[in-house]
Amino acid sequence: MRGSRTTPQAHDFPSVAAARVDSVRDLDEAEATCRACPRLVAWREEAGRVKRRAFRDWEYWARPVPGFGPPDAPLAIIGLAPAAHGGNRTGRIFTGDPSGNALYAALYDLGLASQPLATHCDDGMELYGVRITVPVHCAPPANRPTTTERDTCRPWLARELELLRPTLRAIVALGGFAWQSLLPVLTATGWQVPRPRPAFGHGAHAQLTDAQGERVLHLIGGYHPSQRNMSTRTLTPAMLRDVLRRGATIAEVPVRRPPA
């Protein structure tokens, strides 16, 4: 009796597709076709149809937003998810919203980005030794992905970190969501996470080793440059630069001292 074949379901797509890609470029292309989470698909596409008044002339990206930066970066920066009228509009992570304005300005000040402002995916922005990515690649309602959505999206992040592994020395996790999302991914990709699990905090630092104890990966926590955190000065531009400089220094990416 011939066995029946099971048709892959939409929620299986990230795990199946991520396992098949062999380069960061191919991963980015595969991510952009994902429709695994119905709530996120509906929200990102609705945002692209309704639009904000200020962006009514834009043709929104309205798809999953891939990571950005060189595929051999020694430093990775992990955020939360695209903003509905930021990355979901521009097609580049942390671009076109207040969080991105703060992040790219800090990276520029440190010599890690080619310009201080990211406006759209063809604006000429380049990153030097840094790759930015997220645990959830679709814009979530109220910036709050569910646990199921985070876990469904996890294979994309796991594969991205596997592809970056030959050069990766440090990760800066911006926000508690990024930190907590990263720990199981790092465990699954062969890094030994300390016990008890390190707690998130601005400036928190944990060292992970590979199974052979031959390589070290540094995980650094920093507050997310959300509009609320920046407006309340929970996070200041100087604090953001300092945590990014720390990550870049550990990763041995050359930085410059920003003007006073």
Disulfide bonds with the S-S distance in Angstrom:
none
